[in-house]
Amino acid sequence: WRDRHPAFASQLLFWRMCGVNADGSIECYARADELDLAALRTLARATLGDEAALLQRLMQVLPADDLPRPSGSSLALSAQGQVRALTWFTFAKAIFRDDAEVERRLRAQGEGRSAEVYAALAAGPADGRWRHGMIGVGADIAGNAWVQCGVRTT
């Protein structure tokens, strides 16, 4: 797979694992100790052809002027090796003050069924521990962008 895309040769990304789907498509996950917004913009341009969708959605979520370090990235590829999507991610507690701030930011992003599911998952009473885990912002080659977050119910 290293020969499938130049992103796999990046000095900024340490590729750690891959998930393989039944159709042969894969998603590869990397740790990025020094990834900043400029480098993510370049990575999105190189993988998706355009960084606009990813960066626009990221700016709606990110409460700071740059990415926290370390962070991570994933690259989804078809069974034939064509890039399908790029996602940036980090721990929610690396960029937000508390769970309430994460919840406010996520509720502002959601709509339709995904907003309903999130509301149901986040409806339990606070228990003093972080409920939000990894948070990610992704985009695909069609220009669709999304926010995703792991939520621990109480």
N, C-alpha and C positions, 0 to 999 in steps of 0.2 A: 504493500500500500504506500510505502514511502515515495515511490515513483509516480503515484497517481496525481499528486498535486504539490506544487512548491511550498505550500504552507507546512507540509510535514518536515521540511528542511529548515524552518524558521529557528533562529537562535533564541527567540523570545519564548518559544513554546516547548515545554517538556511533555511529550506525549506519554500518557500513563496507562490508558486502557481503551478498549473498544467494545461496543456492544454490537452483536450481529443479529439481524432480524431474519425471520423465516424466508423472506424474499431475496436474501443475500445482501441487502443494503446494510450499511454500518454507520455507527456514530462513534467517532473517536474523541476522547477527552484529554485535554492538556492542562497542565498547571502553568501559570504565567507569572513569574515572580516580578517582572519589570514591565508588564504590559500597561501602557498609558493610552489616553484617548487617541493620540495621533497614530500610534501603532495599531490600535483596533480599527481605526478608519482605514488604514492601509490594508490591513488583513481583510476587512469586509469588501473593499474594492477588488482585491485580488481573488477572493473566493466567490463573491456574489455578483461582481461586476459593478455594483453600486452600493455605497455605504449609507445612503439617505434614510431608508426605512429603519435600519438598525439604530443609527445614531439619533434619529428623531425620537424613537420610542425610549431609548436609553436616557435621553435628556429629560424625559417626562418622569423618570423614576429616580435617577441618580441625584442625591441631595448635595453633592459636592461638585467641584470644578474638574475633577479627574477621577480615574478609577482607583479603588483601593488596591494595595499590593500586599500579599499576592492575590490574584484572582484566577479565573480559569476560562477555558473556551472549549467548545465542542464543534466538530465539523461533521455534518451528516452527508453521506455519499450514497448514491445509488449502487446497485450491484455491479454496474459497469464502471463505477468510479467517478461519476459526475457529481459535483457538489450540488446539494439540495438545500442546505441550510447551515447557518453559523449562529452559535449562541455564546454569549458572554455570561459568566456567572460568578457569584461570590456568596459568602455567608451574609444573610440579612443583617446580623449584628455588627458586621464590618462597616456598614454604611448608614445604619439607622440608630437613633438614640435608644428606642425601645420598641416593643411589639406594637404598641398603639400607633406609633409613627409608621411602621410598616403597613399596618392595616389601613390607615388613612390613605397612604400612597397607592396601595393595591386596589382599594375600592374606587379610587378615581380612575383607574385603568380598565376595570372590568366592565363588561356589558353582556346582556343576554344570559344564556345558560351558564357560562363560566362564572359570571358574577354571582348567580344564584348558588352554584356549588361552593364557591369560596365563602359566601355569607353563611352557608350551613356549616362548613368546616370550622369557621372562625367564631361561631356563635356560643361556644362553651365559655364558662366563667374563667377568668384569668386565674392562674395558679402560681404566679410569681416567677415562672421559668419561661425562657424564650420558646415561643410557639412556632415561629417562622425560622426555617432552616436556610437552605440554599435558595437564592433568588437569581433569576436569569432573564436576560433580554435577548430574543432571537429574531432572525429574519430569514426568509427563504429567497430563492432565486426569482420568484414571481413578485417580490416586493412586499409581501405580507410580513408584519412584525408582531411580536407578542411579548408578554411578560409572564413568567412562570415562577412559582414559589412553592416550596415544600411547607406544609402546615401540619403541625401536631395538634390533633383535637384534644379537648380536655373532657 
